Amino acid sequence: MCPPQELLAAYVKAHNAGFRSGDFKALGELLLPTASMRFHGIEIGPFENAEAILQAFREQPPDDELAVQSIRAISDKAAEATYAWASAPGKLAGRLRVVAHRGLISAIRIEVFS
C-alpha cells in the first residue's frame, strides 16, 4: 500500500503536470471511482466521484502549479500539506488533505486561505 504522504505527493505531481499539459489523466489514475473533492473557503463543488472531479479539472483548470510547503501524515490513512501557488511561493495559499483507501485517493479536501 502507498503511504498517504506519497499519495499526496503523487497528487501534487499530477496536478502540476496537468496544469502544464491540460491532461489530467495521471491525476484520475490516483482516484477511486467513488472519490470526492470538497473545497472550503471558496464556492466550488463538491464533486462526488472521480469523473466529476476530472470534469471539473477539464472545465475549470487550475490557474497555477502547486508549490507544497510541507507534507505530514495525520493518520495511517490521511496526509495533509500546506501549499502556495508557484507564481507566489512565499505566500501560503491553503491546505490540501487526501484520504487514502486501498492505495488510491478516496477524498480530497482543499482549504483555501483568503
Beta strands, then each sheet from edge to edge (+ up, - down):
strand 1: 31-40
strand 2: 66-73
strand 3: 78-85
strand 4: 88-101
strand 5: 104-112
sheet 1: 1+ 5+ 4- 3+ 2-
end
